[in-house]
Amino acid sequence: MGRAPRVLLLALAATFASQALPAAAQVPGQSTAYKAITCDRACLIGFVHRYMDALTYKDRSRAPFAKDVVFTENDVVMPIGKGLWGTISGASETGLELADPSTGQAAWFGLVQEHGSPAYYAMRIRVKGGQIADVETVVHRQAGLPAPFGDVTKYKHDPAFAEALAPAQKRPRERLRAVADSYFNTVELNDGMVFAPFDAECERTENGITTTKADPASIGTAAGIAQGCEAQFKLGIYRINKRVRDRRYPLIDEERGVVVATGFFDHANTFDSYQTTDGKTMKTALKWPNSISLMEAFKIRDGKIYRIEAIFTYVPYAMHNPWATPERVR
């Protein structure tokens, strides 16, 4: 792992000079659904690089933070400079970079190191007035709990996330959001009923490990039971998800068909075992109530879920979401 990439001043000047374009993004209470875009995709990715640079060097002066910036790590509010900021010893030079100029938000999925130990990391920022106003992070460390933790030397992002779609493959942001939400509807109380449209070649990566196709590294994951996104849900192997709570969709990229979602999987664990739709018995991995906090990216083409990359970690059961407001979650 190397340092986070530095952003050249000349490149930054060019991105900040991006043209203002109208975008339909209705916000409750606003008098119009149209607002000027003052920071385009390149501009937002520039802010991502500056944040990662500041984090890696443990120097908040290397990025422009708003005076009232809100920062969370695994859903705990803390000052910039605390948490991972105090333990980081490196970060991957490249990551999965996602942006939505209409909401002024961007995300980064990748790896960090803490005193040489790797951790999977997802980060969302919101840029307002040329400053970083929000920083939401999920850090998954090797804590011994039964969650996927892939071989960091083999971790890579599917290039499909960065590819622009052909006009016929695109869908409007409202439909993209609905498709992502249908995925969580399928996960919630998973009993074999599938609400989401899946591409026949759908693949999912969780914390750096494939969980939908047969692979030596995926032994012990859902891929060892069934291959393919839809096939797994038809078996109902995720029935332990009592609810998918505080769903938010802060980034939607219509050009690339990408949605970034955050939320919680609540596991009440009121039962110790359950049956899949083919009559087999499965045992719960944990025996006490717990929740998973996640940041998840969906690649949707032709209105179907094609690729999924998620980073999640365990948090206390029914963990509070400091970002949730009634109009932003369901």
C-alpha positions in Angstrom: 0.0 0.0 0.0 1.2 3.5 -0.7 0.1 7.0 0.3 -3.2 8.3 -0.9 -2.8 10.1 -4.3 -2.0 13.8 -4.2 -4.0 16.1 -6.3 -2.2 18.6 -8.4 -3.1 22.2 -7.9 -3.6 22.7 -11.6 -6.1 19.8 -11.8 -7.9 21.2 -8.8 -8.2 24.6 -10.4 -9.7 23.1 -13.5 -12.3 21.1 -11.5 -13.4 24.0 -9.4 -14.0 26.0 -12.6 -16.5 23.4 -13.8 -19.6 24.8 -15.5 -22.8 25.1 -13.6 -25.5 22.9 -15.1 -29.1 22.3 -14.0 -30.0 19.1 -12.2 -33.4 17.8 -11.1 -33.0 16.9 -7.4 -36.1 17.9 -5.5 -35.4 18.4 -1.8 -38.3 18.8 0.7 -38.9 22.4 1.5 -37.1 23.8 -1.6 -39.1 26.0 -4.0 -37.7 24.3 -7.1 -36.4 20.9 -8.2 -33.6 22.6 -10.1 -30.3 23.7 -8.7 -26.9 24.7 -10.1 -24.1 22.1 -10.1 -21.0 23.9 -8.9 -18.8 20.8 -8.5 -18.9 18.2 -11.3 -17.7 14.6 -11.2 -14.0 15.4 -11.6 -14.3 18.1 -9.0 -15.9 15.7 -6.5 -13.3 13.0 -7.1 -10.7 15.7 -6.5 -12.2 16.2 -3.0 -12.1 12.5 -2.4 -8.4 12.5 -3.2 -7.8 15.4 -0.9 -9.7 13.8 1.9 -7.7 10.5 1.5 -4.5 12.5 1.4 -5.3 14.3 4.6 -6.4 11.1 6.3 -3.3 9.2 5.3 -1.0 12.0 6.4 -3.1 12.5 9.6 -3.2 16.2 8.7 -6.6 17.8 8.4 -5.1 21.0 6.9 -4.5 19.1 3.7 -8.3 19.1 2.9 -10.9 21.9 3.1 -13.3 21.1 5.9 -16.4 23.1 6.7 -16.4 24.6 10.2 -19.3 22.5 11.2 -18.2 19.3 9.4 -19.9 16.1 10.6 -17.7 13.0 10.8 -18.8 9.5 11.7 -16.9 6.2 11.9 -19.1 3.1 12.1 -22.0 5.4 13.0 -20.4 7.2 15.9 -20.0 10.9 15.7 -16.5 12.1 16.5 -14.2 15.0 15.6 -12.1 14.9 12.5 -8.8 13.5 13.7 -10.2 10.8 16.0 -10.7 7.1 15.2 -9.0 5.8 12.1 -7.3 9.2 11.8 -5.1 8.3 14.8 -4.3 4.7 13.8 -3.9 4.8 10.0 -0.6 3.8 8.6 -1.4 3.6 4.9 -4.1 3.4 2.3 -4.4 1.9 -1.2 -3.5 4.4 -3.9 -6.5 3.5 -5.9 -10.1 2.7 -4.9 -13.6 2.4 -6.3 -14.5 6.1 -6.9 -18.1 7.2 -7.3 -19.7 10.6 -7.6 -23.1 12.3 -7.9 -22.8 16.0 -8.9 -26.6 16.5 -8.4 -26.2 15.8 -4.6 -22.6 17.0 -4.3 -21.6 13.7 -2.9 -18.8 11.2 -3.6 -17.6 7.8 -2.3 -14.5 5.7 -2.1 -14.2 2.0 -1.4 -10.8 0.5 -0.7 -8.2 -0.6 1.8 -6.5 1.1 4.7 -3.9 -0.1 7.2 -3.7 0.5 10.9 -0.2 0.0 12.3 0.3 -2.4 9.4 -3.0 -4.4 9.8 -5.4 -4.1 6.9 -9.0 -3.1 7.1 -11.7 -2.7 4.5 -12.9 0.9 4.2 -15.8 2.8 2.6 -16.2 6.5 2.8 -18.9 9.1 1.7 -18.3 12.8 1.6 -20.7 15.7 0.8 -19.2 18.9 -0.7 -20.9 22.2 -0.1 -19.6 25.6 -0.9 -16.1 24.3 -1.8 -15.7 22.5 1.5 -16.3 19.0 2.9 -19.4 19.2 5.0 -20.1 15.4 5.7 -17.8 12.5 6.1 -19.4 9.1 6.7 -17.1 6.0 7.0 -17.5 2.3 7.5 -14.3 0.5 8.6 -14.3 -3.3 8.8 -11.5 -4.7 10.8 -10.5 -8.4 11.5 -12.3 -8.7 14.8 -12.9 -12.5 14.8 -16.7 -12.2 14.1 -18.1 -14.3 11.2 -18.1 -11.7 8.5 -16.3 -11.9 5.1 -12.7 -10.6 5.1 -11.1 -11.2 1.7 -7.4 -11.6 0.9 -6.2 -8.0 0.6 -3.6 -9.0 -2.0 -6.3 -10.1 -4.4 -8.8 -7.3 -3.7 -9.8 -5.4 -6.8 -12.9 -3.5 -8.1 -15.0 -4.5 -11.0 -14.2 -2.1 -13.9 -17.9 -2.1 -14.8 -18.6 0.5 -12.1 -16.6 3.1 -14.0 -18.0 2.3 -17.4 -20.6 4.6 -19.0 -23.8 2.8 -20.2 -25.1 2.8 -23.7 -28.3 5.0 -24.0 -30.6 1.9 -24.2 -29.1 0.5 -21.0 -29.6 3.6 -18.9 -32.5 4.3 -16.5 -33.5 7.5 -14.7 -32.3 8.1 -11.2 -35.8 7.4 -9.7 -35.8 3.9 -11.3 -32.2 3.2 -10.2 -33.1 4.1 -6.7 -36.2 1.8 -6.8 -34.1 -1.1 -8.2 -31.6 -0.7 -5.3 -34.4 -0.6 -2.8 -35.9 -3.7 -4.3 -32.6 -5.5 -3.5 -33.1 -4.6 0.2 -36.7 -5.6 0.0 -35.5 -9.0 -1.1 -32.9 -9.3 1.6 -35.3 -8.3 4.4 -37.0 -11.4 5.8 -35.6 -13.3 2.9 -38.0 -16.3 2.4 -37.4 -17.1 -1.2 -39.5 -14.3 -2.7 -37.4 -12.1 -5.1 -38.5 -8.5 -5.6 -35.3 -7.3 -7.4 -34.5 -7.7 -11.1 -31.1 -9.4 -11.4 -28.9 -9.7 -14.4 -28.1 -13.4 -15.2 -24.4 -12.5 -14.7 -24.9 -10.7 -11.4 -21.9 -10.9 -9.0 -21.5 -9.6 -5.5 -18.3 -8.8 -3.5 -18.4 -8.3 0.2 -15.4 -7.0 2.2 -13.2 -8.0 -0.7 -14.4 -11.5 -1.2 -16.8 -12.9 -3.8 -20.0 -14.3 -2.3 -21.9 -15.3 -5.4 -19.6 -17.6 -7.4 -17.5 -20.7 -6.7 -14.0 -19.7 -5.7 -11.5 -21.2 -3.3 -11.5 -18.0 -1.3 -15.3 -18.0 -1.0 -15.5 -21.3 1.0 -17.7 -20.7 4.0 -19.7 -17.9 2.3 -23.1 -18.1 0.6 -21.3 -19.1 -2.6 -20.7 -22.5 -1.1 -24.4 -23.0 -0.9 -25.6 -21.6 -4.2 -24.0 -19.5 -7.0 -25.6 -16.4 -8.4 -27.4 -13.4 -6.8 -31.0 -14.5 -7.5 -30.4 -18.2 -6.8 -29.2 -17.5 -3.3 -32.3 -15.3 -2.5 -34.6 -17.9 -3.9 -33.3 -20.4 -1.3 -33.9 -17.9 1.5 -30.5 -18.2 3.0 -30.6 -14.7 4.3 -33.7 -15.1 6.5 -31.8 -13.9 9.5 -32.2 -10.3 8.2 -35.2 -9.2 10.2 -35.2 -5.8 8.7 -33.1 -3.5 6.5 -33.3 -0.2 8.3 -32.5 3.5 7.6 -32.0 2.9 3.9 -30.4 5.9 2.2 -29.3 6.5 -1.4 -27.0 9.6 -1.3 -25.3 8.9 -4.7 -27.0 8.0 -8.0 -25.0 8.1 -11.2 -27.4 7.8 -14.2 -24.5 7.9 -16.7 -22.9 4.8 -15.3 -26.0 3.2 -13.7 -24.5 3.2 -10.2 -26.3 3.7 -6.9 -24.5 3.9 -3.5 -26.7 3.0 -0.5 -26.2 2.9 3.3 -28.2 1.3 6.0 -28.4 -1.5 8.6 -29.2 -5.1 8.5 -30.8 -6.0 11.9 -30.4 -9.6 13.1 -32.8 -10.2 16.1 -31.6 -13.9 16.2 -34.8 -15.0 17.9 -34.3 -18.4 16.3 -31.2 -20.5 16.3 -31.9 -22.4 13.1 -34.1 -22.1 10.0 -35.0 -23.9 6.8 -34.2 -22.9 3.3 -36.8 -23.3 0.6 -35.2 -26.6 -0.5 -35.8 -28.0 3.0 -32.3 -27.8 4.3 -31.5 -26.6 7.9 -29.2 -23.7 8.5 -27.8 -22.5 11.8 -27.3 -18.9 12.7 -23.7 -17.8 13.0 -24.2 -15.5 16.0 -26.5 -16.3 18.9 -27.3 -12.8 20.1 -28.9 -9.7 18.6 -26.6 -7.7 16.3 -26.7 -5.3 13.4 -24.5 -4.7 10.4 -23.7 -1.2 9.1 -23.1 -1.1 5.4 -22.1 1.0 2.4 -23.0 -0.7 -0.8 -22.6 0.1 -4.5 -24.9 -1.3 -7.2 -24.2 -1.3 -10.9 -27.5 -1.5 -12.7 -27.7 -2.0 -16.5 -30.9 -2.5 -18.5 -32.7 -2.0 -15.2 -31.2 -5.1 -13.7 -28.6 -5.5 -10.9 -25.3 -6.5 -12.6 -22.6 -5.9 -10.0 -22.6 -5.3 -6.2 -19.7 -4.2 -4.0 -20.3 -3.9 -0.2 -18.3 -3.0 2.8 -20.0 -3.7 6.1 -19.1 -4.3 9.8 -20.9 -5.4 12.9 -22.3 -2.7 15.2 -24.5 -3.0 18.4 -28.1 -4.2 17.7 -30.4 -1.3 16.6 -27.5 1.0 16.3 -28.6 4.7 15.9 -27.9 6.3 12.5 -26.8 9.9 13.0 -27.4 10.6 9.3 -31.0 9.4 9.3 -33.9 11.9 9.0 -37.5 11.1 8.2 -37.4 12.3 4.6 -34.1 10.5 3.8 -34.9 6.9 5.0 -37.8 4.5 4.9 
